[in-house]
Amino acid sequence: MALTILADCINCAACEPECPNSAISAGDDIFVIDGDRCTECVGHYDESQCVAICPVDCIVADTSRAETRAQLQHKYERLVADAA
């Protein structure tokens, strides 16, 4: 499933450059993750880079966007094809 950023976000911006899919951007009050671009780093890394770098642990699974690893892989492949 895609990830989401909780209201605990301190706007440090550490997560934004770590996202290989450019899914993270500044929102009105906190950073936000575009669920259509988030693959939890499947296809790029073994772990979600934004989760690993977040100093306040405010990036969690978005339970409203249940996706299997195979679905995340397919999303990654689509994003790579669209970028080509």
C-alpha positions as CSV (number, residue, x, y, z in Angstrom):
1,M,0.0,0.0,0.0
2,A,1.1,3.6,-0.5
3,L,2.4,5.5,2.5
4,T,1.0,8.6,4.1
5,I,2.5,11.4,6.3
6,L,0.8,12.0,9.6
7,A,0.1,15.4,11.2
8,D,3.1,14.9,13.4
9,C,5.3,15.9,10.4
10,I,7.7,18.7,11.4
11,N,8.3,19.9,7.8
12,C,12.0,19.1,7.9
13,A,11.9,18.1,4.2
14,A,14.3,15.1,4.8
15,C,11.9,12.7,3.0
16,E,11.3,14.7,-0.2
17,P,14.7,14.2,-1.9
18,E,14.8,10.5,-0.8
19,C,11.7,9.5,-2.8
20,P,12.8,7.9,-6.1
21,N,9.3,8.3,-7.5
22,S,8.9,12.0,-6.7
23,A,5.8,11.2,-4.8
24,I,6.5,13.5,-1.9
25,S,5.9,17.2,-2.0
26,A,5.2,20.1,0.4
27,G,1.6,20.4,1.3
28,D,-0.2,23.3,3.0
29,D,0.8,22.4,6.5
30,I,2.9,19.2,6.2
31,F,4.5,17.2,3.4
32,V,2.2,14.9,1.5
33,I,2.6,11.7,-0.5
34,D,0.9,11.1,-3.8
35,G,-0.4,7.6,-3.5
36,D,-0.5,7.2,-7.3
37,R,3.3,7.6,-7.3
38,C,4.2,5.9,-4.1
39,T,5.5,2.3,-4.5
40,E,7.0,2.1,-1.0
41,C,10.3,2.1,-2.9
42,V,9.5,-1.3,-4.5
43,G,11.6,-1.5,-7.6
44,H,14.2,0.8,-6.2
45,Y,15.1,-0.2,-2.7
46,D,14.5,-3.0,-0.1
47,E,12.9,-0.5,2.3
48,S,11.0,2.7,2.1
49,Q,13.6,5.5,2.1
50,C,11.3,8.2,3.5
51,V,10.4,6.0,6.5
52,A,14.1,5.2,7.1
53,I,15.1,8.9,7.1
54,C,12.1,10.4,8.9
55,P,13.3,11.8,12.3
56,V,9.8,11.7,13.9
57,D,8.5,8.4,12.5
58,C,5.4,10.1,11.0
59,I,5.3,8.1,7.7
60,V,3.0,5.1,7.9
61,A,1.1,2.8,5.6
62,D,-2.0,4.3,4.1
63,T,-4.6,1.7,5.1
64,S,-7.1,3.2,2.6
65,R,-4.8,2.2,-0.3
66,A,-4.2,-1.6,0.2
67,E,-1.8,-2.8,-2.4
68,T,0.2,-6.0,-2.6
69,R,3.9,-6.1,-3.4
70,A,3.0,-7.3,-6.9
71,Q,0.7,-4.3,-7.4
72,L,3.4,-1.9,-6.1
73,Q,5.9,-3.6,-8.6
74,H,3.4,-3.0,-11.4
75,K,3.0,0.6,-10.4
76,Y,6.8,1.0,-10.4
77,E,7.0,-0.5,-13.9
78,R,4.3,1.8,-15.1
79,L,6.0,4.9,-13.7
80,V,9.3,3.9,-15.3
81,A,7.6,3.3,-18.7
82,D,5.8,6.7,-18.4
83,A,9.1,8.4,-17.7
84,A,10.8,6.9,-20.8
